C-alpha cells in the first residue's frame, strides 16, 4: 500500500500473486482455489469445477473480424477449455452480455442460436446470466462441470523429470489473428489463411481428448494454452516450483502455419496465444504408455520438453530469437 | 431474424424473453433456469444456487462516487442479494475485474482487502475469477450458494390472493444516487444525505433475513429489488402469470427518505432501484404468522399489496404520478 504503482507497471503475474496474498488460503471444501484457471469445490462424490472468462471488444476481439456466431463459439470454447484442463465434463454455464442500445437484435439472436446449438454438441446447458448496457461489447461466461472423481488435476503438481506434452498444434491462432489485423476490408484470403483464421475464431476445446486421456493415465499437471506457451508454461512451472527445458523444433506446427510463417513457425508456436490446446506433464513411462495407445489423427500428442529443477528456470534449446517472453495483457 | 431492430428498441424484458425462447427448456437437473435472477441445479441433497452480476463504470457507477472498498461491497452485495432471494447460504464466488493499465495497484488492493473482510462476515469464499484489460472499470461476480432443501423458492409461483411483502425500506438507494449525481465535487453532505448515499453504495444483502424467514414459512415467490419495485414486481407477476394491486402509501420509506423527498417519497420507493431488499409473496394466514413472530427492528417486514388475477395487470391505488413504469437499462 502507499505506493502509487499501476496495474500496467505491475503486470499480470504480479497482480494475480498480490490478489492471492490478500485473499489468503481457501477453506477445506475448496480443492483448487485462487491462482488456477478453474476452481474445484468438493461436493458429495462429485467435485465441481468452476471457471470464468471475459472477452471485451477492442481488447480481445474486433466485431468486424467475425460474426456473432463465431464470437459465441470462441467465448464458450475458452471456458470449456478450462474445464478440459481439469478433466471436467461440461454441465452448465451462465452467460453475461454487455450490449449497447444500438446492437441489432439479429446479432443477439445469432449469438444465442449458436449457444443453443453448442449446448447439444458440447453438453453444456445455459442456466442463467445477465444482460447489461455497455459501450464496448462484452462477453463474460462462467462455466461449471463435473470432474471425474479420482483424477484431481491441477496446474501446480508437475515433478522434475516429467515430460511436457501438448495436444494438437500450436501457433495457428496467433497467425490467424495477425492475418485478420493486417488484411484490408473485404480482401479475399487463401485456404491457408482461412484455416488459420478459423483456428483463431473457432477453437476446439479439448475436453473429449482430456476424458480419453484419463482412461489411460492422470497428468501430474495440466493447463490450457490460452495466453501462449511462453506465458502458460512459466505459470505452470511457477505454481509447481519447477523449471522446464523446451525443444522449439519439436513444437507441433500445422502445415498451414509452416506455409504462412516459414522459418518463424516456432516463434508463433511458442509466443502465440488462444490455441486452447492442453499443456500437461507426465512421468516418462506414462508418456510412452499414453502415446502408445493414442490413435486420434485429428489431435496428436507431442512431447515438447522436460520438467527440470527450479534453479534452471525456463530454457529453450537452440533459440535464436531475442527473447523468450510472452505477451502481458496489462503491459502491452 | 431479418429485422434490423436494435436492443434499445426491444428493451430489456423483450430481450430476455427472446433469449429464453432461443435457448428453450433446461434439462431435468436444472430446478430453476433461464428467466430468473439465479439458477438452481440439483446436486445430491444440496441444491446449488448460481448467480452472476456485472457492473460497468459510467453505466452502473462512477469511480469518483466511492472508494474501491465501497464498490467491492456493492458488487458482492448484489450477488448475495440474489442468493438471499433463493434462500441460499453464500458459499463461493468468482470475481472478474476489468482494469486499465493506469489503475493504481492500491485501488486493486483495497478492493480485494474488502472482499477478504466480507468473506468472514458474509461467509463467502473467493475461489477464482479473471483479470482482464478494459478501458472502463468492470466488476463481474458469479456467486454460488447452497439452498436449504425443502424450500424451493422461485420468482414465478405467486398465487392470487397472496399478500405482497418487502423487507426493510425502499427508495433510499435511488435518493442516494441522485444526491451523488447532483452534488458538486467535495461538497459536504448532511447526515440524511450520508445515510441515503450509504444505502446506495453499501447495501445490506438480506440473506440472514431470508434464512430467518424460512424458519417460520416458505414464500410462494421471491426476488430481490435490484431494478426497483416498478420493474421487479411486474417481472415477478409476469413469471407467475398473475396481477398485483399495490398501495403506495404503505411502501416502507425511511425517515431519511421522507426528509429528503417529502411528498415524493413514494415515487422513489416505487421507481427507485438498487435497494437490494427482498420482495416476496405469502398467503394471508402465513403473512400474519410470519409478521406475528418477526422481531427484527433493523429490518421490518411490510405488506404493500395483494396478488390479483392476471387480467387486472399491475394497479397502484391512489397514484397521481403520470406513469407507473420503471427504468429500462437499454431504453433510457
Interface residues (C-beta under 8 A of the other chain):
Chain A: X1 X2 X3 X4 X5 X6 X7 X8 X9 X10 X12 X15 X16 X18 X19 X22 X23 X24 X26 X27 X29 X30 X33 X34 X36 X38 X39 X41 X43 X44 X45 X46 X48 X50 X51 X52 X53 X54 X55 X56 X58 X59 X60 X91 X92 X94 X96 X98 X99 X100 X101 X102 X103 X104 X105 X106 X108 X109 X110 X112 X113 X115 X116 X119 X125 X126 X127 X128 X129 X130 X131 X132 X133 X134 X135 X136 X138 X140 X142 X144 X329 X330 X331
Chain B: X1 X2 X3 X4 X5 X6 X7 X8 X9 X10 X12 X15 X16 X18 X19 X22 X23 X24 X26 X27 X29 X30 X33 X34 X36 X38 X39 X41 X43 X44 X45 X46 X48 X50 X51 X52 X53 X54 X55 X56 X58 X59 X60 X91 X92 X94 X96 X98 X99 X100 X101 X102 X103 X104 X105 X106 X108 X109 X112 X113 X115 X116 X119 X125 X126 X127 X128 X129 X130 X131 X132 X133 X134 X135 X136 X138 X140 X142 X144 X329 X330 X331
